Amino acid sequence: MVMERGRGDVILCRDCAEWTDQTSRCARCGGAQLIAHAELAALTIAHIDCDAFYASIEKRDDPALAARPVIVGGGTRGVVSTACYVARAYGVKSAMASFKAKQLCPSAVFVKPNMAKYAEEGRIVRAMMQELTPLVEPVSIDEAFLDLSGTEALHAAAPAQSLAKLQARIARERGLTVSVGLSFNKFLAKTASDLDKPRGFSVIGRAEALNFLAPRPVASLPGVGPAGAAALEKRGWRTIGDLRAAGEHELMRALGDWGRRLYRLSIAEDGRRVDPGGERKSISAETTFFTDIAALGELEDALWPLCDKVAGRARAAELAGRTLTLKLRDARFRTITRRQQFTEPTLLAQRIFEAARALLAAEVRPGLAFRLIGVGLADFTPAADADKGDLLDSRTPKIAAAERAVAKARGRFGRSALVSARTLKPRRDD
C-alpha cells in the first residue's frame, strides 16, 4: 500500500524497496536511504547509468586498486576513457588528455582498457534490466533508458520499487553501482540520473519540471555542445528559462527546426519513445601520437591495431557495420572525416583495415602531418548477417574463419596470447 505524508509525498525505502510513512528511517527494515516525492509511485520512464563503469570494474577485479585513484585509458598523448570518483575529485574528467590528468592527479593508476570485459559486463547488466521490461533502449555500453509502463502487475511493484530492487541487485551480484533517474520522459530521466552520482536515485516529476529546468544552463540540454551553447549565449539565451521566455516563434525564426526542439525541451516536452532498437550508433577507436606523423607507412602501422580493436568490440557486441569512418586530425588541429559503404556488413579487422587504408592514402600528401587517427563502424546489423562473401569471393569466408579462431584463442588465453603479424609489422603490399 502506498503511504503518503500530509504534503502528498510518497516515501520509498531504497534498502528494502518498500513504501514507508517514516521520514528518517524505514519502519520495516530500519534503512536510512529514503526517497520522497509526490509522483514517485506513478512515474515510469527511467535512465540507468553505471557509475564510472570501466574504472569500477577494474577496482572490483583488483582489490589493490580499491582506495586508489584509477584512470582507464592513457598513454603519453592519449585521453582518459573513464576516471573513478577518487580521481574525479582531483579534477580528472573523461576525454581529458592523459598528461593533464597526470598533472592533476600524480598518484593515479593508469589502466589499459579491456573492452571485451566491459562489453560482457554491460550485457549482463542489460539482461537484468530486460528482466524488468522489454522496453530497454541502450544508449551505450553502460547506460540505457527503460519504459516500465504496465509492469506493476508483472512485478507486483511500482516502477520505482522495481528500480530500487534492480539497483541493489546489481550492487550485490556484480559489485557495481548504478545511478537511476526517474521521470515522465527520456530527457528528464537522463537529467535526473546525473543529479546525485554515484548510486543516486533522483526523481523529476511533472509538478516541478518547469521550475527545475528554468535556471539550468542551455549547455545542459541534449544536443547543445560548447559551440551551440556559445551561439545561444551570444543571443542572450543563457538558461533554459531564457529559451522558454523567448517563445517558440522567436526560436524558430532564429534557429529553424533546432529552435523548435529547444523550445519543446524548455517546457519539459520530449516525445521520443523508449526504443529497444535504438542501440549504439557506432563503434570506434582512435589514438593520439606522441609526435606528429606524416609518412603513410607509419600511419598504417597505427591504423591496424585500431581496426583490430574495433573489430573486437563489434564481435563482442555481436554487431556488424555497413559504414566505415576514418578520422584524422592534423598538426593544426583540423579534423578530417571520410566515410565508405561496404557492399555487405562486416566485423572483420582485415576488411576494415583495407577500406580505411585506402581512405587514408587519399589524404596523405607532402607537408601534411597528423597527430591523431581513428576508425569506426556504423549502420549496424546482426553479426550473423556479415561477411558471407559469394561464389566469386572465396577470400572473405577464409578471413572470417581465421579471425573467429583468433577471437576464440584470445577469449580463452587473453588478448596478448595471439598477436597478428600485421600488429608486429603491417604489410603494405596486399
C-alpha positions in Angstrom: 0.0 0.0 0.0 1.3 3.5 -0.9 1.6 5.6 2.3 1.6 9.4 1.9 2.6 12.2 4.1 0.3 15.2 4.7 2.0 17.2 1.9 1.5 14.5 -0.6 4.9 12.9 -0.7 5.2 9.1 -1.2 8.2 7.7 0.6 10.2 4.7 -0.7 13.0 2.9 1.2 15.7 2.1 -1.2 17.2 -0.6 1.1 14.1 -2.8 1.1 12.2 -1.3 -1.8 9.0 -0.9 0.3 6.8 2.1 1.0 7.1 3.7 4.4 5.4 6.5 6.3 8.6 7.5 8.1 10.9 10.4 7.2 14.1 9.4 8.9 14.3 5.6 8.9 12.2 2.8 7.3 9.7 1.4 9.7 10.1 -2.1 8.0 13.9 -2.5 7.8 15.4 0.5 9.6 17.1 1.6 6.4 18.0 5.3 6.1 18.1 5.5 2.3 14.7 7.1 1.8 13.4 8.9 -1.2 10.2 11.0 -1.1 8.3 12.5 -4.0 4.6 13.1 -4.6 4.7 11.4 -8.0 7.1 8.6 -7.1 4.5 5.8 -7.5 3.3 7.0 -10.9 6.4 7.8 -13.0 7.5 5.1 -15.5 10.4 6.4 -17.6 13.9 5.7 -16.2 17.5 6.2 -17.2 20.1 3.9 -15.6 23.8 4.9 -15.8 26.6 2.7 -14.4 28.9 4.8 -12.2 32.5 5.2 -13.6 31.9 1.9 -15.3 35.3 0.9 -16.7 37.1 2.1 -13.6 34.6 0.5 -11.2 35.1 -2.9 -13.0 38.9 -2.6 -12.7 38.6 -1.8 -9.0 36.2 -4.6 -8.4 38.6 -7.1 -10.1 41.7 -5.8 -8.4 41.1 -5.1 -4.7 44.5 -3.4 -4.5 43.0 -0.5 -6.5 40.0 -0.1 -4.2 41.2 3.1 -2.5 43.4 4.3 -5.3 42.6 7.0 -7.9 42.1 4.9 -11.1 42.1 6.2 -14.7 41.2 3.9 -17.5 42.9 5.0 -20.8 46.2 6.8 -21.1 49.4 6.8 -22.9 51.6 9.8 -23.2 49.3 11.6 -25.6 46.2 9.5 -25.1 43.0 10.5 -23.4 41.1 9.4 -20.4 38.3 6.9 -21.1 36.9 6.8 -17.5 38.1 8.1 -14.2 37.0 6.8 -10.8 35.4 9.2 -8.4 38.6 9.5 -6.4 40.4 10.7 -9.5 37.5 13.0 -10.4 37.9 14.7 -7.0 41.2 16.0 -8.4 39.5 17.4 -11.5 40.2 14.5 -13.9 37.4 14.1 -16.5 36.6 11.8 -19.4 38.2 12.8 -22.7 40.9 14.8 -20.9 44.4 14.5 -22.2 46.3 11.9 -20.2 49.2 14.3 -19.5 46.8 16.8 -18.0 45.2 14.0 -15.9 48.6 13.0 -14.6 49.4 16.6 -13.6 46.1 16.9 -11.7 46.4 13.5 -10.0 50.1 12.3 -9.9 49.2 9.3 -7.7 46.7 7.9 -10.2 47.0 4.4 -11.5 46.5 4.2 -15.3 44.9 1.0 -16.6 44.6 -0.1 -20.2 41.0 -0.5 -21.3 39.7 -4.1 -21.7 36.7 -3.5 -23.9 35.8 -7.2 -24.2 35.5 -7.4 -20.4 33.5 -4.2 -20.2 31.2 -5.3 -23.1 30.4 -8.6 -21.3 29.7 -6.8 -18.1 27.4 -4.4 -20.0 25.5 -7.3 -21.5 25.0 -8.9 -18.0 23.6 -5.6 -16.5 21.4 -5.0 -19.6 20.0 -8.5 -19.2 19.0 -7.6 -15.7 17.2 -4.5 -17.0 15.4 -6.6 -19.5 14.0 -8.8 -16.8 12.0 -5.7 -15.6 10.8 -4.6 -19.1 11.3 -5.5 -22.7 11.4 -1.7 -23.4 15.1 -1.2 -22.8 16.9 1.2 -25.1 20.7 1.0 -24.7 22.5 4.3 -25.1 26.0 3.0 -24.7 27.8 0.0 -23.1 26.9 1.3 -19.6 23.6 3.2 -19.8 20.1 2.7 -21.0 16.5 4.1 -20.9 13.7 1.9 -19.6 10.0 2.2 -20.0 8.3 0.4 -17.1 4.7 1.3 -18.1 2.4 -1.6 -17.4 4.9 -3.6 -15.4 3.2 -3.1 -12.0 1.1 -6.3 -12.3 4.0 -8.4 -13.6 6.3 -7.5 -10.7 3.7 -6.7 -8.0 5.5 -3.4 -7.5 5.5 0.2 -8.8 8.3 1.1 -11.3 10.2 2.9 -8.5 10.2 -0.2 -6.4 11.4 -2.4 -9.3 14.2 0.1 -10.0 15.3 0.2 -6.3 15.5 -3.6 -6.3 17.5 -3.6 -9.6 19.9 -1.1 -8.2 20.5 -3.2 -5.1 20.8 -6.4 -7.2 23.5 -5.0 -9.5 25.5 -3.9 -6.4 25.1 -7.3 -4.8 25.6 -9.6 -7.7 28.0 -7.6 -9.9 29.8 -5.4 -7.4 29.0 -2.3 -9.3 26.9 0.8 -8.6 24.4 2.5 -10.9 22.5 5.8 -10.7 18.8 6.0 -11.5 16.8 8.8 -12.9 13.0 8.5 -12.9 10.6 10.9 -14.7 7.9 11.1 -17.3 10.1 11.4 -20.4 13.6 10.5 -21.6 15.1 14.0 -21.4 14.2 14.4 -17.7 15.1 10.8 -16.8 18.6 11.3 -18.2 18.8 14.7 -16.4 17.8 13.1 -13.1 20.3 10.3 -13.3 23.1 12.8 -13.4 22.0 14.7 -10.3 23.3 12.5 -7.5 26.1 10.3 -8.6 27.3 7.7 -7.6 24.5 5.3 -6.6 21.9 8.1 -6.8 18.2 7.8 -7.3 16.7 11.1 -8.4 13.1 12.0 -9.5 11.8 14.8 -11.6 8.0 15.0 -11.6 5.6 17.0 -13.7 4.8 19.4 -11.0 8.3 20.8 -10.5 9.8 20.2 -14.0 9.5 23.8 -15.3 10.8 25.4 -12.2 13.6 22.9 -12.0 14.7 23.5 -15.6 14.4 27.3 -15.7 17.8 28.2 -14.0 19.8 25.4 -15.7 22.3 26.5 -18.4 21.5 25.9 -22.0 24.5 23.6 -22.2 22.7 21.1 -20.1 20.2 20.4 -22.9 20.8 17.3 -25.1 22.4 18.2 -28.4 23.8 21.5 -27.2 27.6 21.3 -27.2 30.1 24.1 -26.4 29.7 25.7 -29.8 25.9 25.6 -29.7 25.9 27.0 -26.1 28.1 29.8 -27.1 25.9 30.7 -30.1 22.8 30.7 -27.8 24.5 32.7 -25.1 25.6 35.3 -27.7 21.9 35.9 -28.4 21.2 36.4 -24.7 19.8 32.9 -24.1 21.9 31.6 -21.2 19.4 29.5 -19.3 16.6 27.1 -20.3 14.3 29.7 -18.8 15.6 32.2 -21.3 14.7 29.9 -24.1 11.2 29.4 -22.7 10.7 33.1 -22.3 11.8 33.8 -25.9 9.0 31.6 -27.2 8.7 29.0 -29.9 8.2 31.5 -32.7 11.3 33.5 -31.9 13.5 30.5 -31.5 12.2 29.0 -34.8 12.8 32.4 -36.6 16.4 32.4 -35.3 17.3 28.7 -35.3 14.8 26.9 -37.5 13.8 23.4 -36.5 16.5 23.3 -33.9 14.8 26.3 -32.2 11.5 24.3 -32.1 13.3 21.4 -30.5 14.9 23.6 -27.9 11.6 25.3 -27.0 9.9 21.9 -26.6 12.7 20.8 -24.2 12.5 24.1 -22.3 8.9 23.3 -21.5 9.8 19.8 -20.4 8.3 18.1 -23.5 10.1 15.2 -25.1 8.1 12.9 -27.4 10.8 10.3 -28.0 9.7 6.8 -27.0 12.0 4.3 -25.4 13.1 2.3 -28.4 14.6 -1.2 -27.8 16.1 -1.0 -31.4 17.9 2.3 -30.6 21.2 0.7 -29.6 24.6 2.1 -30.2 25.2 4.2 -33.3 28.9 3.5 -33.8 31.9 1.6 -32.6 35.2 3.4 -32.8 38.8 3.6 -31.6 41.4 6.3 -32.0 44.9 7.1 -30.9 46.9 10.3 -30.5 50.6 10.2 -31.5 53.5 11.2 -29.3 54.9 13.1 -32.3 53.0 14.1 -35.4 53.3 11.6 -38.3 53.4 12.3 -42.0 54.6 9.0 -43.5 51.8 6.8 -44.9 53.6 3.6 -43.7 53.8 4.8 -40.1 50.2 5.9 -40.2 49.2 2.4 -41.5 51.2 0.9 -38.6 49.0 2.9 -36.2 45.8 2.1 -38.2 45.9 -1.7 -38.0 45.6 -2.0 -34.2 42.7 0.4 -34.2 40.9 -1.7 -36.8 41.6 -4.8 -34.8 40.2 -3.2 -31.7 37.0 -2.0 -33.5 36.5 -5.5 -34.9 36.9 -7.0 -31.4 34.3 -4.6 -30.0 31.9 -5.3 -32.8 32.3 -9.1 -32.3 31.8 -8.7 -28.5 28.6 -6.7 -29.2 27.5 -9.2 -31.9 27.2 -6.4 -34.5 28.5 -5.8 -38.0 28.7 -2.4 -39.7 27.9 -1.2 -43.2 29.6 2.2 -42.9 33.3 2.8 -42.2 34.6 6.2 -40.9 38.2 7.3 -41.0 39.1 10.2 -38.7 42.3 12.2 -38.9 43.4 15.3 -37.0 46.3 17.3 -38.5 49.1 19.2 -36.7 46.9 22.4 -36.9 44.1 20.5 -35.0 41.8 20.4 -38.1 39.7 17.2 -38.1 39.1 15.3 -41.3 36.5 12.5 -41.6 36.0 10.3 -44.6 33.3 7.5 -45.0 32.8 4.5 -47.1 30.0 2.0 -47.5 30.7 -1.7 -47.6 28.9 -3.9 -50.1 27.9 -6.1 -47.2 28.2 -5.6 -43.4 31.4 -6.6 -41.8 33.1 -7.1 -38.5 36.4 -8.3 -39.9 39.6 -6.4 -38.9 41.1 -7.1 -42.3 38.2 -5.6 -44.3 38.0 -2.6 -42.0 41.8 -2.0 -42.4 41.8 -2.4 -46.2 39.0 0.1 -46.6 40.4 2.6 -44.1 43.9 2.3 -45.6 42.5 3.3 -49.0 40.8 6.4 -47.5 44.0 7.2 -45.6 46.2 7.0 -48.7 44.0 9.6 -50.4 44.6 12.1 -47.6 48.4 11.8 -47.2 50.4 14.4 -49.1 53.7 16.2 -48.7 53.8 18.8 -45.9 50.8 17.4 -44.0 51.3 15.6 -40.7 48.8 14.1 -38.4 48.5 13.9 -34.6 45.5 11.6 -34.4 44.0 8.8 -36.3 40.8 6.9 -35.7 38.4 4.4 -37.3 34.8 3.5 -36.7 31.9 1.3 -37.8 28.2 2.3 -38.0 24.9 1.3 -39.6 24.8 -2.0 -37.7 23.2 -5.3 -38.5 23.4 -8.6 -36.5 26.8 -10.2 -36.8 25.2 -13.4 -38.2 24.4 -11.4 -41.4 28.0 -10.3 -42.0 30.9 -11.4 -44.2 29.2 -14.1 -46.2 31.0 -13.4 -49.5 29.6 -15.0 -52.7 30.6 -17.6 -55.3 33.2 -15.2 -56.7 34.6 -14.2 -53.2 36.3 -17.1 -51.5 38.7 -14.8 -49.6 36.2 -13.2 -47.2 35.0 -16.5 -45.7 38.6 -17.6 -45.1 39.4 -14.3 -43.4 36.3 -14.6 -41.3 37.2 -18.2 -40.2 40.8 -17.1 -39.3 39.5 -14.1 -37.3 37.0 -16.2 -35.4 39.8 -18.6 -34.5 41.9 -15.7 -33.3 39.0 -14.3 -31.2 38.4 -17.7 -29.7 42.0 -18.1 -28.7 42.1 -14.6 -27.2 38.9 -15.2 -25.3 40.5 -18.3 -23.7 44.0 -17.2 -23.1 43.8 -13.4 -23.2 44.2 -10.8 -25.9 48.0 -10.8 -25.8 48.1 -14.6 -26.3 47.8 -14.3 -30.1 49.2 -11.3 -32.0 48.9 -10.9 -35.8 52.0 -10.4 -37.9 50.5 -7.1 -39.1 50.5 -5.9 -35.5 54.2 -6.6 -35.3 54.9 -5.0 -38.7 52.0 -4.3 -41.0 52.3 -5.5 -44.6 51.5 -2.8 -47.3 51.5 -5.0 -50.4 48.1 -6.7 -50.2 
